[in-house]
Amino acid sequence: MQQFTYVITDKAGIHARPAGVLVKQANTFKSRITLSKGEKSGDLKRIFSIMALGVKQGDSVTVCVEGEDEAAAAAALEATLKANL
């Protein structure tokens, strides 16, 4: 299992457009991928699951990746977060 933490810097937090980008990126991998904020977590391959977390600017999120392509998925998702949020 691979995981990393990222602090959201976008003023709008995770809203529809960047959530869509994250979901699209996550769906290119076979691994199980979750995004967690505090006690809540959601499937990063489902946009409504991510939007329901209500992630705002300054919130710390953790991405957990588990599966056969976890290293590549974690690296790609971290780069996507840095580029978009």
N, C-alpha and C positions, 0 to 999 in steps of 0.2 A: 504494500500500500504506500502510495506517495501522497503527501499533503503539503500545502503551503498556505500562509496567511497573507492577506492583502488588505490595505486600508483604502477605501473608496475616496477618491479625490474629486470626482465630478460633482458639480454643485447640485445637480438634479438626482444624484444617487443612481441606482440601477433602475432606469425607466425602460419603456418598451423597446426603443431602438437598440441600445447596448445589450439588453437582455436577449433580444433576437440574435444578435451577433454571437453572444456566448453560447446560446442554445445550438445555433448552426454549427459552431466550432465543435462543441461537445458531441454532436451527433455524427461527426466524422470518425469517432473512435468507438471501439467495442467495449471498453472498460465501463464500469459503473462509476458515475461521477456525481458527487453531491456538493452542494454549496450550503454552508452553515453560517448563521448569524446568531450568536448567543445560544439559546436553547433550541431554536428553530433550525430546520434544515429542509432542503428541497432537492429534487432530482434536477440536475443541470441540463438534462435533455428535454425538459418540459417547461415552456415559458411561463405558464400560469403558476407553477410551483415556485419559480424564482421571483415572479412579481409579488406573490403572496408574502414573501419575507419582508418586504417594505424596507429595503436597504437604502439608507440615506448617506449623504456626504459625511465622512469621518468615521463611518461604521467599519469595523474590522470583520472581514469574512474569511472563512476557511474553506478551501477546496480540497476534497478528498477523492482520490482516484484509485480504483482497485480493479485490476484485470490484466490481460495479456499485453496491452500497449500503454500501460500506466505512465511510464517515464516520458514517452512522446506526448501523451495527452496532457500531463501536468505542465510540461515545458510550453506547449502551444497555448494552453489556457492562461498561464501566467503572462505570457507575451500579449495575449489578447486583452487581458485585464489592464495591463500597463498602457497599452495603446489606446484603449477606449474609455477607461474609467479611472 
